Amino acid sequence: MSWGNPSDSLEKLGQVALAPISFFYGLGITIRGLAYQLGLQKRVKLPAFVVSVGNITVGGTGKTPVVIDLAKRFTDAGYKVAVLSRGYKRKSQDAYVVVSDGQGNFASCENSGDEPYLIAKSVPKSVVIVGSKRVETGRIACEKFGCNVILLDDGFQHWALARDLDIVLIDYYDNPENDALLPAGRLRENLDALNRAKYVVITKVPDDADEDKLTNLKEQIAHHAPQAKIATCSFVYKSLAKIDDSHEHKLEELKDKPVLAFSAIARPQSFITSLEGLGITVVAEVDFPDHHWFSADDMKAISGEMKDSTAILAVTTAKDAVRITPELAPDMPVYVLNLETAWQGDYPKPENLRQSGAL
């Protein structure tokens, strides 16, 4: 089971026990939203087209690859793009950090946070700024860097900054109707909040998707957000690279080789499932807490696990790889899988937004 989708009586009982706390959490979220909707709290409009890519659940839906894909598309279309992020788990105490100035100058991963740093490296022509106050970082992006498109990474619940387009991601493997508000479940808001979204994207759709499940999920979304466009996408591994060099290798090089998979992401099982879907034999798995900063001891533990199993190499995600310096893994055969977003049907690309008059 996944947190928020209880599958037995004990898990359901736990969800019921936490329901009173979830009620007051939901009440607080509702009051805060009403304060902005009624004008009691001010929403700031920037002189740019603002797009939020967010969740209605806690983490793990694929925001980072979607943000990277959209940033590339807007940049390629001629727009000056900025990505704004909180910089979760960054080590810098500064109010904000310019992770990338769009001119090839980057802050460190430690000061940036792993996801913003990965976005900056993946789309080097985009400006990337981290900071808890998106209004402030948005103004910097517009006034200092001349950005005319702003992408908010994880911005659906960030009311203070007005946006022109809200995109909400939902994991194909979730069942939102069976979920509950935090902490009893994974929902950040009630499902009716989806009505604020202009696009709802079902992510991680497998090649062999269950059509009945997909149809049911689309119907759930349409019920709560009848005006929203529904898109689907999958995340496709195209190539891999060794941790200590940038040379790309073909995925076929992993076939028929025993592999140890390790990650520090919200849903590690999705990584394992993806590897197995590629025909890769995973003989050992090591999981760390989400956004974990790897140490030399961690890498020694992974090396030891490889020796104890039949694994001859280790594989991790691109988000995890930015937290591993070559010095931490000397002579270790650690490979990084490079991920791309593959869309199906209509989705929020610049030409579609121009044609609809939104951009």
C-alpha positions as CSV (number, residue, x, y, z in Angstrom):
1,M,0.0,0.0,0.0
2,S,1.0,3.6,-0.3
3,W,0.5,6.1,2.5
4,G,-3.0,7.6,2.2
5,N,-4.4,4.5,0.4
6,P,-5.1,2.0,3.3
7,S,-5.5,-1.5,2.2
8,D,-6.4,-3.4,5.4
9,S,-8.5,-2.9,8.5
10,L,-5.5,-1.8,10.7
11,E,-4.4,0.8,8.2
12,K,-7.9,2.1,7.9
13,L,-8.2,2.3,11.7
14,G,-5.0,4.4,11.8
15,Q,-6.5,6.7,9.2
16,V,-9.7,7.1,11.3
17,A,-7.7,7.8,14.4
18,L,-5.9,10.7,12.8
19,A,-9.1,12.1,11.2
20,P,-9.7,14.8,13.9
21,I,-6.2,16.3,13.3
22,S,-6.9,16.2,9.6
23,F,-10.1,18.0,10.1
24,F,-8.4,21.0,11.8
25,Y,-5.6,20.9,9.3
26,G,-8.2,21.1,6.5
27,L,-10.0,23.9,8.3
28,G,-6.8,25.9,8.5
29,I,-6.1,25.4,4.8
30,T,-9.6,26.4,3.8
31,I,-9.5,29.6,5.9
32,R,-6.1,30.6,4.4
33,G,-7.4,30.1,0.9
34,L,-10.5,32.1,1.6
35,A,-8.5,34.9,3.0
36,Y,-6.7,35.3,-0.4
37,Q,-9.8,34.7,-2.5
38,L,-11.7,37.4,-0.6
39,G,-8.9,39.8,-0.9
40,L,-8.1,39.9,2.9
41,Q,-4.6,38.7,1.9
42,K,-2.9,40.3,-1.1
43,R,-1.8,38.3,-4.1
44,V,1.1,39.9,-6.1
45,K,1.0,39.9,-9.9
46,L,4.4,39.9,-11.5
47,P,5.1,41.3,-15.0
48,A,5.6,37.8,-16.4
49,F,3.6,34.7,-17.3
50,V,3.5,32.7,-14.2
51,V,3.1,28.9,-14.3
52,S,2.8,26.7,-11.1
53,V,3.7,23.0,-11.3
54,G,2.4,21.4,-8.1
55,N,0.7,18.6,-6.3
56,I,-2.4,18.1,-4.3
57,T,-0.6,15.3,-2.4
58,V,2.7,15.2,-0.6
59,G,5.6,14.6,-3.0
60,G,6.7,11.9,-5.4
61,T,4.6,12.8,-8.5
62,G,7.4,13.9,-10.8
63,K,7.4,17.6,-10.5
64,T,11.2,18.0,-11.2
65,P,11.2,16.2,-14.6
66,V,8.0,18.1,-15.6
67,V,9.5,21.5,-14.6
68,I,12.7,20.6,-16.5
69,D,10.7,19.7,-19.6
70,L,8.6,22.9,-19.5
71,A,11.6,25.1,-18.8
72,K,13.3,23.6,-21.9
73,R,10.2,24.1,-24.1
74,F,9.7,27.8,-23.0
75,T,13.4,28.5,-23.4
76,D,13.5,26.9,-26.8
77,A,10.4,29.0,-27.8
78,G,12.4,32.2,-27.1
79,Y,11.2,33.1,-23.6
80,K,13.5,34.1,-20.7
81,V,12.6,31.6,-18.1
82,A,13.1,31.6,-14.3
83,V,12.4,28.6,-12.1
84,L,11.5,29.5,-8.5
85,S,11.9,26.9,-5.8
86,R,11.9,26.8,-2.0
87,G,15.2,24.9,-2.1
88,Y,14.1,22.2,0.3
89,K,16.9,20.8,2.4
90,R,19.4,23.3,1.1
91,K,22.2,24.0,3.5
92,S,22.5,27.8,2.9
93,Q,20.8,30.0,5.4
94,D,20.5,33.0,3.0
95,A,17.1,34.4,2.3
96,Y,17.6,33.4,-1.3
97,V,20.2,31.9,-3.6
98,V,20.6,32.4,-7.3
99,V,21.3,28.8,-8.3
100,S,21.8,29.7,-12.0
101,D,22.0,33.1,-13.7
102,G,21.2,31.6,-17.1
103,Q,24.8,32.5,-18.2
104,G,26.6,29.4,-17.0
105,N,27.3,30.4,-13.5
106,F,26.0,28.1,-10.8
107,A,25.8,28.0,-7.0
108,S,26.8,24.8,-5.2
109,C,24.3,21.9,-4.8
110,E,24.6,22.2,-1.1
111,N,23.5,25.9,-1.1
112,S,20.9,25.3,-3.8
113,G,19.2,22.1,-2.8
114,D,19.2,19.0,-5.0
115,E,16.2,19.6,-7.2
116,P,16.9,23.2,-8.0
117,Y,20.5,22.3,-8.8
118,L,19.4,19.5,-11.1
119,I,17.0,21.8,-12.9
120,A,19.7,24.5,-13.3
121,K,22.2,22.0,-14.8
122,S,19.5,20.4,-17.0
123,V,18.4,23.8,-18.4
124,P,21.5,26.1,-18.1
125,K,19.9,29.0,-20.0
126,S,17.2,29.3,-17.4
127,V,17.5,31.4,-14.3
128,V,16.9,29.3,-11.1
129,I,16.4,31.0,-7.7
130,V,15.6,29.4,-4.4
131,G,14.0,31.1,-1.4
132,S,10.9,30.7,0.8
133,K,9.4,34.0,-0.4
134,R,8.4,33.5,-4.0
135,V,7.2,37.1,-4.4
136,E,10.7,38.3,-3.6
137,T,12.5,35.8,-5.8
138,G,10.0,36.4,-8.6
139,R,10.7,40.1,-8.5
140,I,14.4,39.4,-8.7
141,A,13.9,37.2,-11.7
142,C,11.9,39.9,-13.5
143,E,13.8,43.0,-12.5
144,K,17.4,41.7,-12.4
145,F,17.3,39.0,-15.0
146,G,14.5,40.2,-17.3
147,C,12.5,37.0,-17.2
148,N,9.1,36.9,-18.8
149,V,8.1,33.3,-17.9
150,I,8.2,32.2,-14.3
151,L,7.8,28.5,-13.3
152,L,6.9,27.8,-9.7
153,D,8.3,24.5,-8.6
154,D,5.7,23.0,-6.1
155,G,3.6,26.2,-6.1
156,F,0.0,25.0,-6.0
157,Q,-0.5,25.9,-2.3
158,H,1.6,29.1,-2.6
159,W,-1.2,31.7,-2.6
160,A,0.8,34.9,-2.3
161,L,2.1,34.9,-5.9
162,A,-0.7,35.1,-8.5
163,R,-0.2,32.9,-11.6
164,D,-1.7,32.6,-15.0
165,L,-1.6,28.8,-15.2
166,D,-1.9,26.1,-12.5
167,I,-0.7,22.6,-13.4
168,V,-1.3,19.8,-10.9
169,L,0.3,16.4,-11.1
170,I,-1.3,13.2,-9.9
171,D,0.5,9.9,-9.8
172,Y,-1.1,7.1,-11.9
173,Y,-0.6,4.7,-9.1
174,D,-2.6,6.8,-6.6
175,N,-6.2,6.6,-5.8
176,P,-7.2,10.2,-4.7
177,E,-10.8,9.3,-3.8
178,N,-9.5,6.8,-1.2
179,D,-7.0,9.3,0.3
180,A,-7.4,11.7,3.2
181,L,-6.0,15.0,4.3
182,L,-2.7,15.2,6.2
183,P,-1.7,13.6,8.5
184,A,-4.2,10.8,8.1
185,G,-3.4,10.7,4.4
186,R,-1.2,12.4,1.7
187,L,-3.6,15.1,0.6
188,R,-2.5,18.7,1.1
189,E,-6.0,19.9,0.2
190,N,-9.4,18.5,-0.4
191,L,-9.9,17.2,-4.0
192,D,-12.2,20.1,-4.8
193,A,-9.1,22.3,-4.8
194,L,-8.3,20.8,-8.2
195,N,-10.9,23.2,-9.6
196,R,-8.2,25.9,-9.4
197,A,-6.1,24.0,-11.9
198,K,-6.2,24.6,-15.7
199,Y,-4.2,21.4,-16.4
200,V,-4.2,18.2,-14.3
201,V,-1.5,15.8,-15.4
202,I,-1.5,12.1,-14.6
203,T,2.1,11.1,-14.4
204,K,4.1,7.8,-14.4
205,V,1.6,6.2,-16.9
206,P,3.2,2.9,-17.8
207,D,3.2,1.5,-21.3
208,D,0.9,-1.3,-20.2
209,A,-1.5,1.0,-18.4
210,D,-4.8,-0.4,-17.1
211,E,-7.3,1.4,-19.3
212,D,-10.1,1.0,-16.7
213,K,-7.9,2.4,-13.9
214,L,-6.8,5.3,-16.2
215,T,-10.4,6.1,-17.2
216,N,-11.5,6.0,-13.5
217,L,-8.8,8.4,-12.5
218,K,-9.7,10.8,-15.3
219,E,-13.3,10.6,-14.2
220,Q,-12.3,11.5,-10.6
221,I,-10.4,14.5,-11.9
222,A,-13.2,15.6,-14.2
223,H,-15.6,15.4,-11.3
224,H,-13.6,17.8,-9.1
225,A,-12.2,19.9,-11.9
226,P,-14.7,20.0,-14.8
227,Q,-13.0,22.9,-16.5
228,A,-9.4,21.5,-16.3
229,K,-7.7,19.9,-19.3
230,I,-6.4,16.4,-18.4
231,A,-3.1,15.3,-19.8
232,T,-1.0,12.2,-19.3
233,C,2.8,11.6,-19.3
234,S,5.4,9.0,-18.5
235,F,9.0,9.3,-17.5
236,V,11.3,7.6,-19.8
237,Y,14.9,6.6,-19.1
238,K,16.9,7.3,-22.3
239,S,20.5,6.9,-21.3
240,L,22.9,6.6,-18.3
241,A,26.2,8.1,-17.3
242,K,28.9,7.1,-14.9
243,I,29.0,9.3,-11.7
244,D,32.6,10.4,-12.4
245,D,32.2,11.4,-16.0
246,S,29.6,12.8,-18.4
247,H,30.0,10.2,-21.1
248,E,26.6,8.8,-22.0
249,H,26.1,5.0,-22.1
250,K,23.3,3.0,-23.7
251,L,20.7,1.4,-21.4
252,E,21.5,-1.9,-23.1
253,E,24.7,-2.0,-21.2
254,L,22.7,-2.7,-18.1
255,K,20.9,-5.7,-19.6
256,D,21.7,-9.1,-18.1
257,K,23.9,-7.5,-15.4
258,P,23.0,-7.8,-11.7
259,V,22.4,-4.3,-10.4
260,L,22.1,-2.7,-7.0
261,A,19.7,0.2,-7.0
262,F,19.9,3.0,-4.4
263,S,18.0,6.2,-4.0
264,A,16.8,8.9,-1.5
265,I,13.5,9.9,-3.1
266,A,9.9,10.0,-1.8
267,R,8.8,6.8,-3.6
268,P,11.8,4.5,-4.1
269,Q,9.6,1.7,-5.3
270,S,8.7,3.6,-8.4
271,F,12.4,3.7,-9.3
272,I,12.7,-0.1,-8.8
273,T,9.6,-0.6,-10.9
274,S,11.1,1.5,-13.7
275,L,14.3,-0.4,-13.7
276,E,12.5,-3.7,-13.8
277,G,10.4,-2.4,-16.7
278,L,13.6,-1.8,-18.6
279,G,14.6,-5.4,-18.2
280,I,17.2,-4.6,-15.6
281,T,17.9,-7.3,-12.9
282,V,17.8,-5.6,-9.5
283,V,19.4,-8.0,-7.0
284,A,19.8,-5.5,-4.1
285,E,18.2,-2.3,-3.0
286,V,19.3,0.4,-0.5
287,D,16.8,3.3,0.4
288,F,17.6,6.5,2.2
289,P,15.3,9.2,3.5
290,D,14.1,11.7,0.8
291,H,16.7,14.4,0.0
292,H,19.3,12.6,2.1
293,W,22.8,14.0,1.8
294,F,25.1,11.1,1.1
295,S,28.3,10.6,3.1
296,A,31.4,8.5,2.6
297,D,30.0,6.0,5.1
298,D,26.8,5.7,3.1
299,M,28.8,4.9,0.0
300,K,30.9,2.4,1.9
301,A,27.7,0.7,3.0
302,I,26.5,0.6,-0.6
303,S,29.8,-0.9,-1.7
304,G,29.5,-3.5,1.1
305,E,26.0,-4.4,0.0
306,M,27.2,-4.9,-3.5
307,K,29.9,-7.3,-2.3
308,D,27.3,-9.2,-0.3
309,S,25.0,-9.5,-3.3
310,T,25.9,-10.5,-6.8
311,A,25.6,-6.9,-8.0
312,I,28.5,-5.7,-10.2
313,L,27.4,-2.1,-10.5
314,A,25.1,0.4,-8.7
315,V,22.4,2.6,-10.3
316,T,20.8,5.8,-8.9
317,T,18.6,8.6,-10.0
318,A,19.7,12.0,-11.5
319,K,18.3,13.8,-8.4
320,D,20.3,11.7,-6.1
321,A,23.5,11.9,-8.2
322,V,23.9,15.6,-7.7
323,R,24.4,14.8,-4.0
324,I,27.2,12.4,-4.7
325,T,30.6,13.8,-5.6
326,P,33.1,11.6,-7.3
327,E,35.3,11.8,-4.2
328,L,32.6,10.0,-2.2
329,A,32.6,7.0,-4.6
330,P,36.2,6.5,-5.8
331,D,36.5,3.5,-8.1
332,M,32.8,2.5,-7.5
333,P,30.9,1.6,-10.6
334,V,28.0,4.0,-9.9
335,Y,25.7,4.9,-12.8
336,V,23.1,7.6,-13.2
337,L,19.9,7.1,-15.2
338,N,18.8,10.1,-17.2
339,L,15.1,10.8,-17.3
340,E,12.9,12.5,-19.9
341,T,9.2,13.4,-19.8
342,A,7.1,11.8,-22.6
343,W,3.7,13.4,-23.1
344,Q,0.6,11.9,-24.5
345,G,-2.1,14.1,-26.1
346,D,-2.6,17.8,-25.4
347,Y,-0.3,19.3,-22.7
348,P,0.8,22.8,-21.6
349,K,3.5,23.5,-24.2
350,P,4.1,27.1,-25.3
351,E,2.5,26.7,-28.8
352,N,-0.7,25.3,-27.2
353,L,-0.9,28.1,-24.7
354,R,-0.4,30.7,-27.5
355,Q,-3.1,29.1,-29.6
356,S,-5.5,29.1,-26.6
357,G,-4.8,32.8,-25.8
358,A,-3.4,32.0,-22.4
359,L,0.1,33.1,-23.3
